[in-house]
């Protein structure tokens, strides 16, 4: 059974938690319906920061998916990769 790299899974989990918090922000922050968190005139520091940090989540998640795919593919031979078992 192949071993997983725990640091990749940990970072991916942290990114998913941050994104989930951003998606449910409207349910917990009443003013989120009236203005954007990135509107500097109406927002608070904590609300702006939580919205700002989510801009890095998607690229990090895609990068980690690419790293995982690369590491998965490096371990296999051409025959294993295409399922050519004789």
C-alpha positions in Angstrom: 0.0 0.0 0.0 1.5 3.4 -1.0 2.3 5.8 1.8 0.8 9.2 1.8 2.8 12.4 2.5 1.1 13.8 5.6 2.2 17.4 5.1 0.4 17.6 1.8 -2.8 16.2 3.3 -2.5 18.5 6.3 -2.1 21.6 4.1 -4.9 20.5 1.9 -7.2 20.0 4.9 -6.3 23.5 6.2 -7.1 25.0 2.9 -10.5 23.2 2.8 -11.3 24.5 6.3 -10.5 28.0 5.4 -12.6 27.8 2.2 -15.5 26.2 4.1 -15.4 29.1 6.6 -15.5 31.6 3.8 -18.5 29.8 2.2 -20.6 29.9 5.4 -19.6 33.5 6.3 -23.0 34.8 5.2 -24.8 32.6 7.8 -22.7 34.0 10.7 -22.1 37.6 9.7 -25.3 39.6 9.3 -23.7 42.5 7.4 -22.2 40.1 4.8 -25.5 40.5 2.8 -25.1 44.3 2.6 -21.5 44.8 1.5 -18.5 42.9 0.3 -15.8 42.0 2.8 -13.2 43.6 0.6 -15.0 46.9 0.6 -12.5 48.9 2.7 -15.1 51.6 3.7 -17.5 49.1 5.4 -15.5 46.1 6.4 -13.6 45.2 9.6 -10.0 44.1 9.7 -10.8 40.5 10.6 -13.5 40.2 8.0 -11.2 41.7 5.3 -8.4 39.3 6.3 -10.5 36.2 6.2 -11.8 37.1 2.8 -8.4 38.1 1.5 -6.7 34.9 2.6 -9.2 32.8 0.7 -7.8 34.2 -2.6 -4.7 32.0 -2.0 -6.7 28.8 -1.2 -7.7 27.8 -4.8 -4.2 28.1 -6.2 -2.7 26.3 -3.3 -5.3 23.5 -3.6 -4.7 23.1 -7.4 -0.9 23.1 -6.8 -1.2 20.4 -4.1 -3.4 18.4 -6.5 -0.7 18.7 -9.2 2.1 17.7 -6.7 0.0 14.7 -5.6 -0.6 13.6 -9.2 3.1 14.0 -10.0 4.2 12.0 -7.0 1.6 9.3 -7.8 2.9 9.1 -11.4 6.6 9.1 -10.6 6.3 5.8 -8.7 4.7 3.9 -11.6 6.3 2.4 -14.7 4.8 3.0 -18.1 3.1 -0.4 -18.0 1.5 0.2 -14.6 0.4 3.6 -15.6 -1.6 2.4 -18.6 -2.8 -0.8 -17.0 -0.8 -3.1 -19.3 -0.2 -6.1 -17.2 0.9 -9.2 -19.0 
